Amino acid sequence: MSIKTTLLQKIDSRQARVGMVGMGYVGLPLAVAFARAGFVVTGVDVDESKVEALNRGQSYVGDVPDTELTPLVQSGCLHATVDYADLAAVDAIVICVPTPLRKTKDPDISYIIEAAESIARQGATGKLIILESTTYPGTTEEIILPRLAGQGDQVGRDFFLAFSPERIDPGRRDYTIANTPKVIGGVTPDCLAVALALYGAVVEEPVPVSSTATAEMVKLLENTFRAVNVGLVNEVALMCDKLGLDVWEVVKAATTKPYGFMPFYPGPGLGGHCIPVDPHYLSWKLRTLNYRARFIELAAEVNSYMPEYVVGKVVDALNGERKAVNGCHVLILGVAYKPNVGDVRESPALDIIHLLQARGAVVSYHDPFVPSITTELFALESIQLTATALQQADCVVIVTNHDCYDWGSIADQARLIVDTRNAVKNFL
Ligand SMILES: NC(=O)c1ccc[n+]([C@@H]2O[C@H](COP(=O)([O-])OP(=O)(O)OC[C@H]3O[C@@H](n4cnc5c(N)ncnc54)[C@H](O)[C@@H]3O)[C@@H](O)[C@H]2O)c1
């Protein structure tokens, strides 16, 4: 029997063992989905504290409640380890390691390389390997394939390799792993067939595409689309400010057009691990081909200016009260990059805090999802959101629109507010 047939049968009967490399925001929910679908899942992570927490049945990802995780761990369907040797016996491995940027904004694919080399040391023969980390077109075939094929195995016959981008939207309830269509590209048609079979067990609508590079590009189109459109509406906000117009009214009215328009909303800047980061993977790749990705560069320029713009609004608001920002107490409400999550990666709130501190402001923050922040430039702990804290602040800057905030009482108690939330008119 061919390796492909054996794998397909094991997947179909749920005898296939699944390995997950990188048990973070992407890997953990996916590991849980495979375990719930009846596979035995082994999660590998280099972070010992995550491995220990998982093996106690404790989740550190908001979208995975302990009540869902614990029974899977207790029944032996899901276990975590720091030891790649535990992947020697699995049939399929999904790689979900980070793909950050270096300080120069160039891609840092060192995590992908390390994961691929660690998997190769256990032997890829007989396995399906899938990369889920967002990366530039060509990574799967240029970086992973040569490392796995090193021992003379032939891809599409002795082992199978695919790329499938993750579309998870942390905190979202209506779209889950199961009902979000999943794009999948294989190195060969048989690689695609085996990957489709595996994902078919956990997603309702797998979407096959012709190659791994196409699948990699699909993800970058999706995220670049958002970065560029947010950049556009942020620039429209800056223009409306100069024209004395209300950008929210403009966007709301434009949204009544039943076709050809999709609303995006201005804000304090782009945040999160994906939208501010991923387009740079594409522009870097294009630079190596002597092409400048102009929309990506322009959107990044506008979006990364927004924290500076917010700080300018704080300075103006304080000026209206005859106060200098230097020495003023500024309270930031919400530092996560989006509502109802505890993720501060690339959050514009970090830039806003630093820029205010650099101007001499005494900055504190409250965020029920983020107990503390440590960056290279500052370290702060979330303070209690009391009436006294609100009244003592010379200015309250609302950055993240967490559902739990009581905006009515905040508005009553704060002396001065700069509000960057969607659909609030007094920003800009
Ligand atoms: N978070 C999202 O909303 C989201 C959405 C879509 C795509 N993505 C992409 O998915 C990938 C993972 O993102 P994430 O948010 O899950 O990151 P994360 O930082 O939450 O998780 C990555 C995990 O990988 C572990 N790790 C690092 N190196 C490792 C190695 N060599 N071996 C084993 N484990 C290792 C880390 O300890 C961490 O737990 C990235 O490419 C990201 O762009 C993320």
The ligand as an SDF file (V2000), in Angstrom:
LIG
                    3D

 44 48  0  0  0  0  0  0  0  0999 V2000
   -2.7550   35.1810   16.2900 N   0  0  0  0  0  0  0  0  0  0  0  0
   -3.4930   35.3190   15.2110 C   0  0  0  0  0  0  0  0  0  0  0  0
   -4.5920   35.8910   15.2670 O   0  0  0  0  0  0  0  0  0  0  0  0
   -3.0590   34.7660   13.8750 C   0  0  0  0  0  0  0  0  0  0  0  0
   -3.9920   34.6870   12.8420 C   0  0  0  0  0  0  0  0  0  0  0  0
   -3.6230   34.1580   11.6180 C   0  0  0  0  0  0  0  0  0  0  0  0
   -2.2990   33.7750   11.4240 C   0  0  0  0  0  0  0  0  0  0  0  0
   -1.3830   33.8890   12.4360 N   0  0  0  0  0  0  0  0  0  0  0  0
   -0.0070   33.4300   12.1650 C   0  0  0  0  0  0  0  0  0  0  0  0
    0.1910   32.1870   12.8470 O   0  0  0  0  0  0  0  0  0  0  0  0
    1.5440   32.0770   13.2950 C   0  0  0  0  0  0  0  0  0  0  0  0
    1.5720   31.8320   14.7980 C   0  0  0  0  0  0  0  0  0  0  0  0
    0.9790   32.9490   15.4240 O   0  0  0  0  0  0  0  0  0  0  0  0
    0.4910   32.9050   16.9370 P   0  0  0  0  0  0  0  0  0  0  0  0
   -0.3180   34.1360   17.1320 O   0  0  0  0  0  0  0  0  0  0  0  0
   -0.0870   31.5790   17.2500 O   0  0  0  0  0  0  0  0  0  0  0  0
    1.8830   33.0560   17.6910 O   0  0  0  0  0  0  0  0  0  0  0  0
    2.1610   32.7260   19.2510 P   0  0  0  0  0  0  0  0  0  0  0  0
    3.3800   33.4840   19.5970 O   0  0  0  0  0  0  0  0  0  0  0  0
    0.9210   32.9130   20.0410 O   0  0  0  0  0  0  0  0  0  0  0  0
    2.4760   31.1780   19.2620 O   0  0  0  0  0  0  0  0  0  0  0  0
    3.6060   30.6230   18.6810 C   0  0  0  0  0  0  0  0  0  0  0  0
    4.1270   29.5530   19.6180 C   0  0  0  0  0  0  0  0  0  0  0  0
    5.2490   28.9220   18.9750 O   0  0  0  0  0  0  0  0  0  0  0  0
    6.1850   28.5950   19.9960 C   0  0  0  0  0  0  0  0  0  0  0  0
    7.4790   28.3510   19.3630 N   0  0  0  0  0  0  0  0  0  0  0  0
    8.3930   29.2420   18.9270 C   0  0  0  0  0  0  0  0  0  0  0  0
    9.4280   28.6040   18.3530 N   0  0  0  0  0  0  0  0  0  0  0  0
    9.1490   27.2830   18.4110 C   0  0  0  0  0  0  0  0  0  0  0  0
    9.8280   26.1220   17.9830 C   0  0  0  0  0  0  0  0  0  0  0  0
   10.9970   26.1910   17.3390 N   0  0  0  0  0  0  0  0  0  0  0  0
    9.2630   24.9200   18.2450 N   0  0  0  0  0  0  0  0  0  0  0  0
    8.0850   24.8300   18.8950 C   0  0  0  0  0  0  0  0  0  0  0  0
    7.3890   25.8960   19.3150 N   0  0  0  0  0  0  0  0  0  0  0  0
    7.9140   27.1190   19.0720 C   0  0  0  0  0  0  0  0  0  0  0  0
    6.1210   29.7890   20.9320 C   0  0  0  0  0  0  0  0  0  0  0  0
    6.6290   29.4560   22.2040 O   0  0  0  0  0  0  0  0  0  0  0  0
    4.6220   30.0780   20.9520 C   0  0  0  0  0  0  0  0  0  0  0  0
    3.9670   29.4010   21.9930 O   0  0  0  0  0  0  0  0  0  0  0  0
    2.2220   33.3680   12.8510 C   0  0  0  0  0  0  0  0  0  0  0  0
    2.8230   33.1760   11.6060 O   0  0  0  0  0  0  0  0  0  0  0  0
    1.0620   34.3330   12.7020 C   0  0  0  0  0  0  0  0  0  0  0  0
    1.3540   35.3580   11.7760 O   0  0  0  0  0  0  0  0  0  0  0  0
   -1.7430   34.3560   13.6620 C   0  0  0  0  0  0  0  0  0  0  0  0
  1  2  1  0
  2  3  2  0
  2  4  1  0
  4  5  1  0
  4 44  2  0
  5  6  2  0
  6  7  1  0
  7  8  2  0
  8  9  1  0
  8 44  1  0
  9 10  1  0
  9 42  1  0
 10 11  1  0
 11 12  1  0
 11 40  1  0
 12 13  1  0
 13 14  1  0
 14 15  2  0
 14 16  1  0
 14 17  1  0
 17 18  1  0
 18 19  2  0
 18 20  1  0
 18 21  1  0
 21 22  1  0
 22 23  1  0
 23 24  1  0
 23 38  1  0
 24 25  1  0
 25 26  1  0
 25 36  1  0
 26 27  1  0
 26 35  1  0
 27 28  2  0
 28 29  1  0
 29 30  1  0
 29 35  2  0
 30 31  1  0
 30 32  2  0
 32 33  1  0
 33 34  2  0
 34 35  1  0
 36 37  1  0
 36 38  1  0
 38 39  1  0
 40 41  1  0
 40 42  1  0
 42 43  1  0
M  CHG  2   8   1  16  -1
M  END
$$$$
